[in-house]
Amino acid sequence: MATLVWEYLREYENEREDILNAVETVFGSGRLVLAESVRAFEEEFAAYHGLPHCVGVDNGTNAIKLGLQAIGVKPGDEVITVSNTAAPTVLAIDGVGATPVFVDVHRENYLMDVDQVEAAITPRTRCLLPVHLYGQCVDMAPLEAIAAKHDLVILEDCAQAHGARHHGRLAGTMGKAAGFSFYPTKVLGAYGDGGATVTSDEVTEQNLRRLRYYGMEQTYYVVETPGHNSRLDEVHAEILRRKLRRLDQYIAGRRDVAARYAEGLGDTELVLPALAEGNDHVYYVYVVRHPRRDDIIEALKAYDIHLNISYPWPVHTMTGFAHLGYEKGRLPVTEELAGEIFSLPMYPSLPSGVQDKVISAVREVLSAL
Ligand SMILES: *Cc1c(COP(=O)(O)O)cnc(C)c1O
Protein backbone atom coordinates (compact mmCIF):
# COMPACT_ATOMS: atom_id res chain seq x y z
CA MET A 1 0.00 0.00 0.00
CA ALA A 2 1.35 3.44 -0.93
CA THR A 3 1.91 5.72 2.05
CA LEU A 4 -0.25 8.82 1.82
CA VAL A 5 -0.72 11.86 4.02
CA TRP A 6 -4.17 10.53 4.89
CA GLU A 7 -5.91 7.20 4.39
CA TYR A 8 -9.52 6.72 5.51
CA LEU A 9 -9.62 3.00 4.75
CA ARG A 10 -7.54 2.25 7.86
CA GLU A 11 -10.16 3.97 10.01
CA TYR A 12 -12.99 2.24 8.17
CA GLU A 13 -11.36 -1.12 8.88
CA ASN A 14 -11.46 -0.35 12.61
CA GLU A 15 -14.92 1.23 12.71
CA ARG A 16 -16.79 -0.56 9.96
CA GLU A 17 -19.53 -2.03 12.11
CA ASP A 18 -20.38 1.28 13.75
CA ILE A 19 -20.36 3.20 10.46
CA LEU A 20 -22.59 0.67 8.69
CA ASN A 21 -24.88 0.62 11.70
CA ALA A 22 -25.21 4.42 11.40
CA VAL A 23 -26.18 4.05 7.73
CA GLU A 24 -28.74 1.37 8.59
CA THR A 25 -30.19 3.54 11.37
CA VAL A 26 -30.86 6.38 8.94
CA PHE A 27 -32.02 4.30 5.98
CA GLY A 28 -34.43 2.41 8.20
CA SER A 29 -35.73 5.48 10.03
CA GLY A 30 -38.30 6.55 7.48
CA ARG A 31 -36.97 10.13 7.24
CA LEU A 32 -33.96 11.07 5.15
CA VAL A 33 -33.67 14.87 5.34
CA LEU A 34 -33.35 17.16 8.40
CA ALA A 35 -34.65 14.58 10.82
CA GLU A 36 -33.57 12.91 14.07
CA SER A 37 -29.88 12.37 13.33
CA VAL A 38 -29.19 15.98 12.29
CA ARG A 39 -31.15 17.27 15.27
CA ALA A 40 -29.29 14.98 17.69
CA PHE A 41 -25.88 15.70 16.18
CA GLU A 42 -26.49 19.45 16.39
CA GLU A 43 -27.36 19.10 20.05
CA GLU A 44 -24.35 16.89 20.80
CA PHE A 45 -21.84 19.01 18.85
CA ALA A 46 -23.11 22.16 20.57
CA ALA A 47 -22.85 20.40 23.95
CA TYR A 48 -19.27 19.30 23.22
CA HIS A 49 -18.46 23.01 22.94
CA GLY A 50 -20.63 24.07 25.85
CA LEU A 51 -22.61 26.23 23.40
CA PRO A 52 -26.37 26.49 23.05
CA HIS A 53 -26.56 26.33 19.24
CA CYS A 54 -25.23 24.34 16.31
CA VAL A 55 -26.67 24.27 12.79
CA GLY A 56 -25.58 21.44 10.49
CA VAL A 57 -24.83 22.40 6.89
CA ASP A 58 -23.58 20.72 3.75
CA ASN A 59 -19.85 21.54 3.96
CA GLY A 60 -17.29 23.73 5.69
CA THR A 61 -17.20 26.38 2.99
CA ASN A 62 -20.91 27.00 3.47
CA ALA A 63 -20.57 26.78 7.25
CA ILE A 64 -18.35 29.87 6.99
CA LYS A 65 -20.39 31.54 4.24
CA LEU A 66 -23.74 31.12 6.00
CA GLY A 67 -22.05 32.06 9.27
CA LEU A 68 -20.87 35.35 7.76
CA GLN A 69 -24.36 36.08 6.40
CA ALA A 70 -26.01 35.11 9.67
CA ILE A 71 -23.86 37.52 11.71
CA GLY A 72 -24.66 40.34 9.31
CA VAL A 73 -21.74 40.54 6.87
CA LYS A 74 -23.06 42.22 3.73
CA PRO A 75 -21.87 42.72 0.14
CA GLY A 76 -19.19 45.41 0.10
CA ASP A 77 -18.06 44.76 3.68
CA GLU A 78 -14.41 43.88 4.30
CA VAL A 79 -13.38 40.76 6.18
CA ILE A 80 -9.81 40.50 7.51
CA THR A 81 -8.22 37.06 7.27
CA VAL A 82 -5.04 35.33 6.06
CA SER A 83 -3.82 34.15 2.67
CA ASN A 84 -2.04 31.12 4.18
CA THR A 85 -5.23 29.06 4.37
CA ALA A 86 -7.36 26.69 2.34
CA ALA A 87 -8.93 28.65 -0.53
CA PRO A 88 -12.49 27.90 0.76
CA THR A 89 -11.96 30.36 3.64
CA VAL A 90 -11.64 33.10 1.05
CA LEU A 91 -14.32 31.67 -1.26
CA ALA A 92 -16.79 31.89 1.62
CA ILE A 93 -16.04 35.60 2.06
CA ASP A 94 -16.25 36.16 -1.69
CA GLY A 95 -19.48 34.13 -1.74
CA VAL A 96 -21.32 36.67 0.41
CA GLY A 97 -20.10 39.53 -1.80
CA ALA A 98 -17.68 40.78 0.84
CA THR A 99 -14.03 41.65 0.20
CA PRO A 100 -11.27 39.55 1.77
CA VAL A 101 -8.40 41.60 3.23
CA PHE A 102 -5.22 39.68 4.02
CA VAL A 103 -2.68 40.07 6.78
CA ASP A 104 0.54 38.05 6.95
CA VAL A 105 1.28 35.11 9.26
CA HIS A 106 3.93 34.38 11.90
CA ARG A 107 7.11 32.80 10.58
CA GLU A 108 7.25 30.43 13.58
CA ASN A 109 3.73 29.00 13.75
CA TYR A 110 2.19 30.00 10.37
CA LEU A 111 -0.86 31.57 12.08
CA MET A 112 -2.40 35.02 11.61
CA ASP A 113 -0.08 37.80 12.80
CA VAL A 114 -2.62 39.62 14.93
CA ASP A 115 -0.28 42.63 15.28
CA GLN A 116 -0.99 43.46 11.63
CA VAL A 117 -4.77 43.48 11.93
CA GLU A 118 -5.38 46.99 13.24
CA ALA A 119 -3.52 48.59 10.32
CA ALA A 120 -5.75 46.67 7.89
CA ILE A 121 -9.00 48.07 9.32
CA THR A 122 -10.94 50.57 7.16
CA PRO A 123 -14.41 52.11 7.56
CA ARG A 124 -15.76 49.13 5.57
CA THR A 125 -14.28 46.43 7.84
CA ARG A 126 -17.04 44.42 9.44
CA CYS A 127 -15.56 41.09 10.48
CA LEU A 128 -12.31 39.43 11.61
CA LEU A 129 -11.91 35.85 10.41
CA PRO A 130 -9.09 33.99 12.20
CA VAL A 131 -8.19 30.59 10.75
CA HIS A 132 -7.08 28.08 13.40
CA LEU A 133 -4.72 26.58 10.88
CA TYR A 134 -3.28 23.04 10.95
CA GLY A 135 -4.93 22.37 14.32
CA GLN A 136 -3.90 25.22 16.62
CA CYS A 137 -5.54 28.51 17.47
CA VAL A 138 -4.76 32.08 16.54
CA ASP A 139 -3.76 34.35 19.45
CA MET A 140 -7.31 35.35 20.38
CA ALA A 141 -7.06 37.80 23.30
CA PRO A 142 -5.51 40.66 21.26
CA LEU A 143 -7.86 39.91 18.36
CA GLU A 144 -10.87 40.10 20.68
CA ALA A 145 -9.58 43.41 22.05
CA ILE A 146 -9.32 44.82 18.50
CA ALA A 147 -12.82 43.58 17.66
CA ALA A 148 -14.26 45.22 20.77
CA LYS A 149 -12.42 48.49 20.17
CA HIS A 150 -13.57 48.79 16.54
CA ASP A 151 -17.01 47.18 16.95
CA LEU A 152 -16.25 44.24 14.66
CA VAL A 153 -17.56 40.68 14.79
CA ILE A 154 -15.31 37.60 14.89
CA LEU A 155 -16.05 34.44 12.94
CA GLU A 156 -13.64 31.55 13.54
CA ASP A 157 -12.65 29.16 10.76
CA CYS A 158 -12.45 25.92 12.74
CA ALA A 159 -12.30 23.57 9.75
CA GLN A 160 -8.91 22.29 10.97
CA ALA A 161 -9.33 22.73 14.71
CA HIS A 162 -12.03 20.44 16.14
CA GLY A 163 -11.26 20.06 19.81
CA ALA A 164 -8.26 22.43 19.79
CA ARG A 165 -7.90 24.57 22.90
CA HIS A 166 -6.46 28.01 23.44
CA HIS A 167 -5.67 28.93 27.06
CA GLY A 168 -8.24 26.27 27.91
CA ARG A 169 -11.00 27.62 25.62
CA LEU A 170 -12.25 25.43 22.80
CA ALA A 171 -11.88 26.55 19.19
CA GLY A 172 -15.33 27.65 18.06
CA THR A 173 -16.31 29.27 21.34
CA MET A 174 -14.27 32.47 21.00
CA GLY A 175 -16.17 34.39 18.32
CA LYS A 176 -19.74 35.34 17.51
CA ALA A 177 -19.94 32.21 15.35
CA ALA A 178 -17.61 29.52 14.02
CA GLY A 179 -17.61 27.33 10.94
CA PHE A 180 -16.54 23.66 11.02
CA SER A 181 -15.93 21.26 8.12
CA PHE A 182 -16.53 17.52 8.36
CA TYR A 183 -14.78 16.74 5.08
CA PRO A 184 -13.48 13.17 5.50
CA THR A 185 -9.85 14.15 6.20
CA LYS A 186 -10.71 16.54 9.02
CA VAL A 187 -10.14 15.83 12.70
CA LEU A 188 -13.86 15.01 12.86
CA GLY A 189 -14.79 13.76 9.39
CA ALA A 190 -17.92 12.37 7.77
CA TYR A 191 -17.94 9.78 4.96
CA GLY A 192 -18.62 12.54 2.46
CA ASP A 193 -19.20 16.27 2.82
CA GLY A 194 -20.58 17.99 5.88
CA GLY A 195 -20.22 21.10 7.99
CA ALA A 196 -21.69 23.01 10.92
CA THR A 197 -21.84 26.52 12.26
CA VAL A 198 -21.92 27.02 16.02
CA THR A 199 -22.91 30.14 17.90
CA SER A 200 -24.00 31.32 21.32
CA ASP A 201 -26.31 33.92 19.77
CA GLU A 202 -29.95 33.01 19.25
CA VAL A 203 -30.64 35.43 16.40
CA THR A 204 -27.59 34.10 14.54
CA GLU A 205 -28.89 30.57 15.05
CA GLN A 206 -32.31 31.45 13.65
CA ASN A 207 -30.71 33.18 10.67
CA LEU A 208 -28.58 30.08 10.03
CA ARG A 209 -31.58 27.75 10.11
CA ARG A 210 -33.38 29.85 7.48
CA LEU A 211 -30.28 30.38 5.35
CA ARG A 212 -29.59 26.63 5.02
CA TYR A 213 -33.26 25.97 4.16
CA TYR A 214 -33.86 28.18 1.09
CA GLY A 215 -34.44 31.20 3.33
CA MET A 216 -37.64 29.71 4.75
CA GLU A 217 -38.92 28.71 8.14
CA GLN A 218 -39.14 24.93 7.90
CA THR A 219 -42.83 24.93 8.75
CA TYR A 220 -43.82 27.99 6.74
CA TYR A 221 -42.94 27.71 3.10
CA VAL A 222 -42.34 31.36 2.25
CA VAL A 223 -38.95 32.81 1.37
CA GLU A 224 -38.37 35.90 3.47
CA THR A 225 -34.74 36.52 2.54
CA PRO A 226 -33.31 34.34 -0.23
CA GLY A 227 -31.22 31.56 1.26
CA HIS A 228 -29.54 28.36 0.10
CA ASN A 229 -30.07 24.64 0.07
CA SER A 230 -27.22 23.82 2.46
CA ARG A 231 -28.45 21.04 4.68
CA LEU A 232 -26.31 18.49 6.50
CA ASP A 233 -27.32 15.03 5.32
CA GLU A 234 -28.91 12.64 7.82
CA VAL A 235 -26.54 9.81 7.04
CA HIS A 236 -23.46 11.94 7.65
CA ALA A 237 -25.00 13.39 10.80
CA GLU A 238 -25.52 9.88 12.20
CA ILE A 239 -21.95 8.87 11.33
CA LEU A 240 -20.71 12.10 12.92
CA ARG A 241 -22.68 11.38 16.11
CA ARG A 242 -20.82 8.09 16.50
CA LYS A 243 -17.47 9.64 15.63
CA LEU A 244 -17.98 12.64 17.95
CA ARG A 245 -17.92 10.19 20.89
CA ARG A 246 -14.41 9.23 19.74
CA LEU A 247 -13.19 12.76 18.95
CA ASP A 248 -10.98 13.08 22.03
CA GLN A 249 -9.54 9.64 21.26
CA TYR A 250 -8.76 10.69 17.66
CA ILE A 251 -7.03 13.81 18.97
CA ALA A 252 -4.97 11.75 21.42
CA GLY A 253 -3.98 9.49 18.51
CA ARG A 254 -2.88 12.48 16.44
CA ARG A 255 -0.79 13.76 19.37
CA ASP A 256 0.90 10.38 19.64
CA VAL A 257 1.80 10.51 15.95
CA ALA A 258 3.15 14.05 16.40
CA ALA A 259 5.23 12.97 19.40
CA ARG A 260 6.71 10.08 17.39
CA TYR A 261 7.73 12.49 14.61
CA ALA A 262 9.27 14.88 17.14
CA GLU A 263 11.29 12.01 18.59
CA GLY A 264 12.29 10.59 15.20
CA LEU A 265 13.01 13.83 13.34
CA GLY A 266 13.77 16.37 16.07
CA ASP A 267 17.53 16.22 15.45
CA THR A 268 17.29 16.82 11.66
CA GLU A 269 17.27 20.12 9.73
CA LEU A 270 13.52 19.82 9.18
CA VAL A 271 11.63 22.56 11.00
CA LEU A 272 8.91 20.75 12.97
CA PRO A 273 5.60 22.37 14.04
CA ALA A 274 5.97 24.98 16.78
CA LEU A 275 3.34 25.16 19.46
CA ALA A 276 2.11 28.73 19.95
CA GLU A 277 1.67 29.90 23.54
CA GLY A 278 -1.42 28.61 25.32
CA ASN A 279 -2.33 26.14 22.58
CA ASP A 280 -3.31 22.49 22.72
CA HIS A 281 -2.64 21.37 19.14
CA VAL A 282 -4.86 18.75 17.45
CA TYR A 283 -2.47 18.22 14.49
CA TYR A 284 -4.97 18.21 11.62
CA VAL A 285 -1.91 18.24 9.39
CA TYR A 286 1.71 17.82 10.41
CA VAL A 287 3.43 20.61 8.53
CA VAL A 288 7.22 20.66 8.36
CA ARG A 289 9.53 23.04 6.60
CA HIS A 290 12.74 22.79 4.58
CA PRO A 291 14.23 25.03 1.85
CA ARG A 292 14.65 21.97 -0.43
CA ARG A 293 11.05 20.85 0.00
CA ASP A 294 10.50 19.96 -3.67
CA ASP A 295 13.58 17.71 -3.80
CA ILE A 296 12.53 15.94 -0.60
CA ILE A 297 8.99 15.27 -1.87
CA GLU A 298 10.37 13.98 -5.16
CA ALA A 299 12.94 11.68 -3.51
CA LEU A 300 10.32 10.19 -1.16
CA LYS A 301 8.31 8.94 -4.16
CA ALA A 302 10.98 6.26 -4.62
CA TYR A 303 9.90 4.94 -1.19
CA ASP A 304 6.24 4.97 -2.35
CA ILE A 305 5.60 7.88 0.07
CA HIS A 306 3.42 10.58 -1.50
CA LEU A 307 3.17 13.86 0.40
CA ASN A 308 0.95 16.93 0.10
CA ILE A 309 1.55 20.63 0.58
CA SER A 310 -0.89 22.67 2.65
CA TYR A 311 -0.72 25.00 0.75
CA PRO A 312 1.56 25.46 -2.25
CA TRP A 313 -0.14 28.63 -3.57
CA PRO A 314 -1.02 31.48 -1.20
CA VAL A 315 -4.59 32.48 -1.98
CA HIS A 316 -3.67 36.07 -2.90
CA THR A 317 -1.40 34.80 -5.71
CA MET A 318 -4.11 32.65 -7.34
CA THR A 319 -5.42 33.85 -10.70
CA GLY A 320 -9.00 33.52 -9.42
CA PHE A 321 -8.29 36.23 -6.85
CA ALA A 322 -6.29 38.57 -9.09
CA HIS A 323 -9.19 41.07 -8.86
CA LEU A 324 -8.29 41.61 -5.19
CA GLY A 325 -5.17 43.39 -6.42
CA TYR A 326 -2.48 41.81 -4.24
CA GLU A 327 0.83 41.93 -6.07
CA LYS A 328 3.49 39.34 -5.29
CA GLY A 329 5.63 40.37 -2.33
CA ARG A 330 2.75 41.90 -0.34
CA LEU A 331 2.69 39.02 2.16
CA PRO A 332 6.35 38.02 2.38
CA VAL A 333 6.14 35.42 5.15
CA THR A 334 3.15 33.67 3.57
CA GLU A 335 4.92 33.59 0.21
CA GLU A 336 8.20 32.32 1.69
CA LEU A 337 6.44 29.53 3.60
CA ALA A 338 4.52 28.37 0.54
CA GLY A 339 7.82 27.42 -1.08
CA GLU A 340 9.14 25.43 1.89
CA ILE A 341 6.31 23.72 3.77
CA PHE A 342 5.02 20.19 3.26
CA SER A 343 2.98 17.68 5.22
CA LEU A 344 3.93 14.28 6.62
CA PRO A 345 1.34 11.48 6.96
CA MET A 346 -0.94 12.31 9.89
CA TYR A 347 -4.07 10.50 11.01
CA PRO A 348 -4.89 8.71 14.24
CA SER A 349 -5.02 5.22 12.73
CA LEU A 350 -1.57 5.60 11.10
CA PRO A 351 0.22 2.38 12.17
CA SER A 352 3.45 3.13 14.05
CA GLY A 353 5.33 0.70 11.77
CA VAL A 354 4.28 2.75 8.72
CA GLN A 355 5.23 5.96 10.49
CA ASP A 356 8.66 4.56 11.40
CA LYS A 357 9.25 3.78 7.71
CA VAL A 358 8.35 7.38 6.86
CA ILE A 359 10.74 8.66 9.51
CA SER A 360 13.65 6.54 8.31
CA ALA A 361 12.94 7.38 4.64
CA VAL A 362 12.91 11.11 5.46
CA ARG A 363 16.18 10.74 7.38
CA GLU A 364 17.80 8.94 4.44
CA VAL A 365 16.56 11.53 1.96
CA LEU A 366 17.77 14.43 4.13
CA SER A 367 21.23 12.94 4.57
CA ALA A 368 21.55 12.40 0.78
CA LEU A 369 20.56 15.99 -0.14
C1 LIG B 1 -11.47 22.19 4.72
C2 LIG B 1 -11.43 23.65 4.98
C3 LIG B 1 -12.50 24.51 4.61
C4 LIG B 1 -13.62 24.07 3.76
O1 LIG B 1 -14.35 22.97 4.17
P1 LIG B 1 -15.11 22.07 3.09
O2 LIG B 1 -15.90 21.14 3.93
O3 LIG B 1 -14.08 21.40 2.25
O4 LIG B 1 -15.98 22.98 2.28
C5 LIG B 1 -12.43 25.83 5.00
N1 LIG B 1 -11.38 26.32 5.68
C6 LIG B 1 -10.32 25.55 6.01
C7 LIG B 1 -9.19 26.15 6.78
C8 LIG B 1 -10.31 24.20 5.65
O5 LIG B 1 -9.25 23.43 5.98
Ligand as a Chemical Component Dictionary entry (heavy atoms), coordinates in Angstrom:
data_LIG
# 
_chem_comp.id                   LIG 
_chem_comp.type                 NON-POLYMER 
_chem_comp.pdbx_formal_charge   0 
_chem_comp.three_letter_code    LIG 
# 
loop_
_chem_comp_atom.comp_id 
_chem_comp_atom.atom_id 
_chem_comp_atom.alt_atom_id 
_chem_comp_atom.type_symbol 
_chem_comp_atom.charge 
_chem_comp_atom.model_Cartn_x 
_chem_comp_atom.model_Cartn_y 
_chem_comp_atom.model_Cartn_z 
_chem_comp_atom.pdbx_ordinal 
LIG C1 C1 C 0 -11.468 22.192 4.723 1  
LIG C2 C2 C 0 -11.432 23.653 4.976 2  
LIG C3 C3 C 0 -12.497 24.506 4.611 3  
LIG C4 C4 C 0 -13.624 24.073 3.765 4  
LIG O1 O1 O 0 -14.351 22.972 4.174 5  
LIG P1 P1 P 0 -15.110 22.073 3.089 6  
LIG O2 O2 O 0 -15.896 21.143 3.931 7  
LIG O3 O3 O 0 -14.078 21.396 2.254 8  
LIG O4 O4 O 0 -15.982 22.979 2.282 9  
LIG C5 C5 C 0 -12.426 25.830 4.997 10 
LIG N1 N1 N 0 -11.379 26.318 5.679 11 
LIG C6 C6 C 0 -10.323 25.547 6.013 12 
LIG C7 C7 C 0 -9.194  26.148 6.781 13 
LIG C8 C8 C 0 -10.305 24.197 5.653 14 
LIG O5 O5 O 0 -9.253  23.434 5.980 15 
# 
loop_
_chem_comp_bond.comp_id 
_chem_comp_bond.atom_id_1 
_chem_comp_bond.atom_id_2 
_chem_comp_bond.value_order 
_chem_comp_bond.pdbx_ordinal 
LIG C1 C2 SING 1  
LIG C2 C3 SING 2  
LIG C2 C8 DOUB 3  
LIG C3 C4 SING 4  
LIG C3 C5 DOUB 5  
LIG C4 O1 SING 6  
LIG O1 P1 SING 7  
LIG P1 O2 DOUB 8  
LIG P1 O3 SING 9  
LIG P1 O4 SING 10 
LIG C5 N1 SING 11 
LIG N1 C6 DOUB 12 
LIG C6 C7 SING 13 
LIG C6 C8 SING 14 
LIG C8 O5 SING 15 
# 
